[in-house]
């Protein structure tokens, strides 16, 4: 691994890409520290620490939400818009379905529609957050409609600028730009989180309690490491289905056997984001009309309470099945196998293959959904039995994103390095 990274930095092209990505991330972190004018950030930060859902949004945004900075919403509105367009393209709106089948031209049109929808969602979300925060915590100096529109416009502009930075990283840097931005936001909060945990467990303790506090902190770090290992295993685990080619014209030849891999967690972290959105949306809408009802609903759906946590866990499992069904189409896979002259040993081509693939995918999705649910509830389950606040709990959702983006980026860097070596060989 060290040799690979050393080779990457020796390669001028890859080194420039890494430096460009770091420069873009520096701009992102500077912007995350600049609050919107006229906002009492200290008052907001104290309230977010006690709200489980807002605390998770703050974690994914790298702490920008608690400061209500110009990048407070991150790239989440664009991600939400992408998910909506993707769902509507599944034979819901025929025009979008046709665009997905029109090659590069259709993808460019869908990308443009997604950007426009992202602007609308960004402004609506920004206005809702500002209005709700001000009504609950009185954070704005100008608590009138003009103040709400001014703050929402700045936050929307910040989100769209972040999307532009993500595009530049994808074009001239390394990895997927939007994923790298989310990755940087989560990682930037980790050192402060570990320091806070150490201060809670060992800071200010007497000499007799210091050893116990350090031991508890060491156990906390080991648990964190164990979750990272568990996420890596879950993200890389696949169910291999043997495939045999009978068509002699196939490149592989007569009876060669290969494997068709299906990931245990095909949905990645999307079900967790869906579940959080479903639990947050009613609260945001009700906050416009009835403050008292909003307070009651917030207490009922709080992820720090057993009822809210159970609803969150069930939604995560349901959305895992739902999104996996969108991502993996067994009927299409069976059709492609038939067209390529391949079959599953012991399974007849056609309807029997489709039924077999449906059964396999449903079984592995059960395992993936349970694993994702466990990781998702750990940040809120741990504070119920320990003295740690939710803001310092082990962020399973954040770890999934960090591990996934890190593995994807390293794989892309290795691919670019290998490609460069081949070019040198050919020359």
SULSUL-V244846 format. One record per residue. N is the residue number from 1. RES is the residue in one small letter. SS is DSSP state (alpha for helix, beta for strand, coil for the rest). NEAR is the number of other C-alpha atoms within 12 Angstrom. Layout:
# SULSUL-V244846
n-><N | N>
res-><RES | RES>
ss-><SS | SS>
near-><NEAR | NEAR>
This chain:
# SULSUL-V244846
n-><1 | 2 | 3 | 4 | 5 | 6 | 7 | 8 | 9 | 10 | 11 | 12 | 13 | 14 | 15 | 16 | 17 | 18 | 19 | 20 | 21 | 22 | 23 | 24 | 25 | 26 | 27 | 28 | 29 | 30 | 31 | 32 | 33 | 34 | 35 | 36 | 37 | 38 | 39 | 40 | 41 | 42 | 43 | 44 | 45 | 46 | 47 | 48 | 49 | 50 | 51 | 52 | 53 | 54 | 55 | 56 | 57 | 58 | 59 | 60 | 61 | 62 | 63 | 64 | 65 | 66 | 67 | 68 | 69 | 70 | 71 | 72 | 73 | 74 | 75 | 76 | 77 | 78 | 79 | 80 | 81 | 82 | 83 | 84 | 85 | 86 | 87 | 88 | 89 | 90 | 91 | 92 | 93 | 94 | 95 | 96 | 97 | 98 | 99 | 100 | 101 | 102 | 103 | 104 | 105 | 106 | 107 | 108 | 109 | 110 | 111 | 112 | 113 | 114 | 115 | 116 | 117 | 118 | 119 | 120 | 121 | 122 | 123 | 124 | 125 | 126 | 127 | 128 | 129 | 130 | 131 | 132 | 133 | 134 | 135 | 136 | 137 | 138 | 139 | 140 | 141 | 142 | 143 | 144 | 145 | 146 | 147 | 148 | 149 | 150 | 151 | 152 | 153 | 154 | 155 | 156 | 157 | 158 | 159 | 160 | 161 | 162 | 163 | 164 | 165 | 166 | 167 | 168 | 169 | 170 | 171 | 172 | 173 | 174 | 175 | 176 | 177 | 178 | 179 | 180 | 181 | 182 | 183 | 184 | 185 | 186 | 187 | 188 | 189 | 190 | 191 | 192 | 193 | 194 | 195 | 196 | 197 | 198 | 199 | 200 | 201 | 202 | 203 | 204 | 205 | 206 | 207 | 208 | 209 | 210 | 211 | 212 | 213 | 214 | 215 | 216 | 217 | 218 | 219 | 220 | 221 | 222 | 223 | 224 | 225 | 226 | 227 | 228 | 229 | 230 | 231 | 232 | 233 | 234 | 235 | 236 | 237 | 238 | 239 | 240 | 241 | 242 | 243 | 244 | 245 | 246 | 247 | 248 | 249 | 250 | 251 | 252 | 253 | 254 | 255 | 256 | 257 | 258 | 259 | 260 | 261 | 262 | 263 | 264 | 265 | 266 | 267 | 268 | 269 | 270 | 271 | 272 | 273 | 274 | 275 | 276 | 277 | 278 | 279 | 280 | 281 | 282 | 283 | 284 | 285 | 286 | 287 | 288 | 289 | 290 | 291 | 292 | 293 | 294 | 295 | 296 | 297 | 298 | 299 | 300 | 301 | 302 | 303 | 304 | 305 | 306 | 307 | 308 | 309 | 310 | 311 | 312 | 313 | 314 | 315 | 316 | 317 | 318 | 319 | 320 | 321 | 322 | 323 | 324 | 325 | 326 | 327 | 328 | 329 | 330 | 331 | 332 | 333 | 334 | 335 | 336 | 337 | 338 | 339 | 340 | 341 | 342 | 343 | 344 | 345 | 346 | 347 | 348 | 349 | 350 | 351 | 352 | 353 | 354 | 355 | 356 | 357 | 358 | 359 | 360 | 361 | 362 | 363 | 364 | 365 | 366 | 367 | 368 | 369 | 370 | 371 | 372 | 373 | 374 | 375 | 376 | 377 | 378 | 379 | 380 | 381 | 382 | 383 | 384 | 385 | 386 | 387 | 388 | 389 | 390 | 391 | 392 | 393 | 394 | 395 | 396 | 397 | 398 | 399 | 400 | 401 | 402 | 403 | 404 | 405 | 406 | 407 | 408 | 409 | 410 | 411 | 412 | 413 | 414 | 415 | 416 | 417 | 418 | 419 | 420 | 421 | 422 | 423 | 424 | 425 | 426 | 427>
res-><x | x | x | x | x | x | x | x | x | x | x | x | x | x | x | x | x | x | x | x | x | x | x | x | x | x | x | x | x | x | x | x | x | x | x | x | x | x | x | x | x | x | x | x | x | x | x | x | x | x | x | x | x | x | x | x | x | x | x | x | x | x | x | x | x | x | x | x | x | x | x | x | x | x | x | x | x | x | x | x | x | x | x | x | x | x | x | x | x | x | x | x | x | x | x | x | x | x | x | x | x | x | x | x | x | x | x | x | x | x | x | x | x | x | x | x | x | x | x | x | x | x | x | x | x | x | x | x | x | x | x | x | x | x | x | x | x | x | x | x | x | x | x | x | x | x | x | x | x | x | x | x | x | x | x | x | x | x | x | x | x | x | x | x | x | x | x | x | x | x | x | x | x | x | x | x | x | x | x | x | x | x | x | x | x | x | x | x | x | x | x | x | x | x | x | x | x | x | x | x | x | x | x | x | x | x | x | x | x | x | x | x | x | x | x | x | x | x | x | x | x | x | x | x | x | x | x | x | x | x | x | x | x | x | x | x | x | x | x | x | x | x | x | x | x | x | x | x | x | x | x | x | x | x | x | x | x | x | x | x | x | x | x | x | x | x | x | x | x | x | x | x | x | x | x | x | x | x | x | x | x | x | x | x | x | x | x | x | x | x | x | x | x | x | x | x | x | x | x | x | x | x | x | x | x | x | x | x | x | x | x | x | x | x | x | x | x | x | x | x | x | x | x | x | x | x | x | x | x | x | x | x | x | x | x | x | x | x | x | x | x | x | x | x | x | x | x | x | x | x | x | x | x | x | x | x | x | x | x | x | x | x | x | x | x | x | x | x | x | x | x | x | x | x | x | x | x | x | x | x | x | x | x | x | x | x | x | x | x | x | x | x | x | x | x | x | x | x | x | x | x | x | x | x | x | x | x | x | x | x | x | x | x | x | x | x | x | x | x | x | x | x | x | x | x | x | x>
ss-><coil | alpha | alpha | alpha | alpha | alpha | alpha | alpha | alpha | alpha | coil | alpha | alpha | alpha | alpha | alpha | alpha | alpha | alpha | alpha | alpha | alpha | alpha | alpha | alpha | alpha | alpha | alpha | alpha | alpha | alpha | alpha | coil | coil | beta | coil | coil | coil | beta | coil | alpha | alpha | alpha | alpha | alpha | alpha | alpha | alpha | coil | coil | coil | alpha | alpha | alpha | alpha | alpha | alpha | alpha | alpha | alpha | coil | coil | coil | alpha | alpha | alpha | alpha | coil | beta | coil | coil | coil | coil | coil | coil | alpha | alpha | alpha | alpha | alpha | alpha | alpha | alpha | alpha | alpha | alpha | alpha | alpha | coil | coil | coil | coil | coil | alpha | alpha | alpha | alpha | alpha | alpha | alpha | coil | coil | alpha | alpha | alpha | alpha | alpha | alpha | alpha | alpha | alpha | alpha | alpha | alpha | alpha | alpha | alpha | alpha | alpha | alpha | alpha | alpha | alpha | alpha | alpha | alpha | alpha | alpha | alpha | alpha | alpha | alpha | alpha | alpha | alpha | alpha | alpha | coil | coil | beta | coil | coil | coil | coil | alpha | alpha | alpha | alpha | alpha | alpha | alpha | alpha | alpha | alpha | alpha | alpha | alpha | alpha | alpha | alpha | alpha | alpha | alpha | alpha | alpha | alpha | alpha | alpha | alpha | alpha | alpha | alpha | coil | coil | coil | coil | alpha | alpha | alpha | alpha | alpha | alpha | alpha | alpha | alpha | alpha | alpha | alpha | alpha | alpha | alpha | alpha | alpha | alpha | alpha | alpha | alpha | alpha | alpha | alpha | alpha | coil | coil | coil | coil | coil | alpha | alpha | alpha | alpha | alpha | alpha | alpha | alpha | alpha | alpha | alpha | alpha | alpha | alpha | alpha | alpha | alpha | alpha | alpha | alpha | alpha | alpha | alpha | alpha | alpha | alpha | alpha | alpha | alpha | alpha | coil | beta | beta | beta | beta | beta | beta | beta | beta | coil | coil | coil | coil | coil | coil | coil | coil | coil | coil | coil | beta | beta | beta | beta | beta | beta | beta | coil | coil | coil | coil | coil | coil | alpha | alpha | alpha | alpha | alpha | alpha | alpha | alpha | alpha | alpha | alpha | alpha | alpha | alpha | alpha | alpha | alpha | alpha | coil | coil | coil | alpha | alpha | alpha | alpha | alpha | alpha | alpha | alpha | alpha | alpha | coil | coil | coil | coil | coil | alpha | alpha | alpha | alpha | alpha | alpha | alpha | alpha | alpha | alpha | alpha | alpha | alpha | alpha | alpha | alpha | alpha | alpha | alpha | alpha | alpha | alpha | coil | coil | alpha | alpha | alpha | alpha | alpha | alpha | alpha | alpha | alpha | alpha | coil | coil | beta | beta | coil | coil | coil | coil | coil | coil | coil | alpha | alpha | alpha | alpha | alpha | alpha | alpha | alpha | alpha | alpha | alpha | alpha | alpha | alpha | alpha | alpha | alpha | alpha | alpha | alpha | alpha | alpha | alpha | alpha | alpha | alpha | alpha | alpha | alpha | alpha | alpha | alpha | alpha | alpha | alpha | coil | coil | coil | coil | alpha | alpha | alpha | coil | coil | coil | alpha | alpha | alpha | alpha | alpha | alpha | alpha | alpha | alpha | alpha | alpha | alpha | alpha | alpha | alpha | alpha | alpha | alpha | alpha | alpha | alpha | alpha | alpha | alpha | alpha | alpha | alpha | alpha | alpha | alpha | alpha | coil>
near-><11 | 8 | 11 | 19 | 18 | 16 | 21 | 30 | 20 | 16 | 23 | 16 | 21 | 31 | 23 | 19 | 26 | 28 | 20 | 25 | 32 | 26 | 21 | 32 | 33 | 20 | 24 | 41 | 32 | 20 | 34 | 35 | 25 | 26 | 30 | 35 | 23 | 23 | 32 | 26 | 31 | 19 | 20 | 34 | 27 | 20 | 26 | 31 | 27 | 24 | 28 | 37 | 40 | 38 | 36 | 41 | 37 | 39 | 42 | 42 | 43 | 40 | 43 | 43 | 43 | 42 | 34 | 44 | 40 | 39 | 47 | 47 | 51 | 50 | 45 | 39 | 39 | 36 | 31 | 29 | 27 | 27 | 27 | 24 | 32 | 26 | 22 | 23 | 25 | 23 | 17 | 14 | 16 | 15 | 19 | 27 | 22 | 20 | 26 | 25 | 19 | 15 | 13 | 12 | 14 | 19 | 21 | 17 | 22 | 31 | 25 | 20 | 25 | 30 | 29 | 21 | 24 | 34 | 34 | 24 | 31 | 38 | 32 | 27 | 37 | 39 | 30 | 32 | 40 | 48 | 35 | 32 | 36 | 32 | 25 | 25 | 24 | 22 | 34 | 34 | 21 | 20 | 24 | 17 | 16 | 16 | 23 | 33 | 24 | 27 | 40 | 38 | 29 | 32 | 43 | 39 | 30 | 36 | 41 | 35 | 30 | 41 | 36 | 24 | 35 | 35 | 26 | 26 | 31 | 25 | 17 | 24 | 31 | 40 | 36 | 30 | 33 | 39 | 39 | 42 | 46 | 44 | 38 | 37 | 40 | 36 | 30 | 29 | 31 | 28 | 15 | 18 | 29 | 26 | 17 | 21 | 31 | 28 | 21 | 24 | 29 | 24 | 20 | 14 | 16 | 13 | 12 | 11 | 15 | 19 | 16 | 18 | 24 | 24 | 16 | 24 | 26 | 19 | 17 | 26 | 22 | 15 | 21 | 28 | 19 | 18 | 29 | 27 | 19 | 23 | 35 | 29 | 22 | 33 | 32 | 23 | 21 | 23 | 25 | 19 | 24 | 22 | 28 | 29 | 26 | 25 | 19 | 15 | 13 | 16 | 13 | 18 | 16 | 16 | 20 | 19 | 19 | 20 | 19 | 24 | 22 | 31 | 30 | 34 | 43 | 37 | 36 | 40 | 39 | 37 | 38 | 40 | 37 | 30 | 35 | 37 | 28 | 23 | 32 | 32 | 24 | 22 | 32 | 33 | 24 | 21 | 27 | 24 | 17 | 18 | 22 | 16 | 18 | 25 | 23 | 16 | 25 | 31 | 23 | 23 | 30 | 31 | 37 | 34 | 25 | 19 | 18 | 27 | 32 | 25 | 25 | 40 | 34 | 28 | 31 | 40 | 36 | 27 | 36 | 39 | 35 | 25 | 32 | 33 | 25 | 24 | 26 | 27 | 23 | 28 | 24 | 20 | 31 | 30 | 21 | 19 | 28 | 24 | 17 | 21 | 25 | 35 | 36 | 29 | 21 | 13 | 20 | 19 | 28 | 24 | 19 | 20 | 29 | 26 | 20 | 25 | 37 | 25 | 16 | 25 | 36 | 28 | 21 | 29 | 38 | 27 | 25 | 40 | 38 | 27 | 35 | 46 | 41 | 32 | 40 | 42 | 41 | 31 | 36 | 39 | 32 | 29 | 24 | 19 | 14 | 18 | 19 | 26 | 28 | 36 | 38 | 36 | 40 | 39 | 42 | 39 | 40 | 45 | 42 | 43 | 38 | 32 | 34 | 32 | 31 | 27 | 25 | 24 | 27 | 24 | 20 | 21 | 31 | 26 | 19 | 26 | 27 | 19 | 18 | 21 | 16 | 12 | 11 | 11 | 9 | 8 | 7>
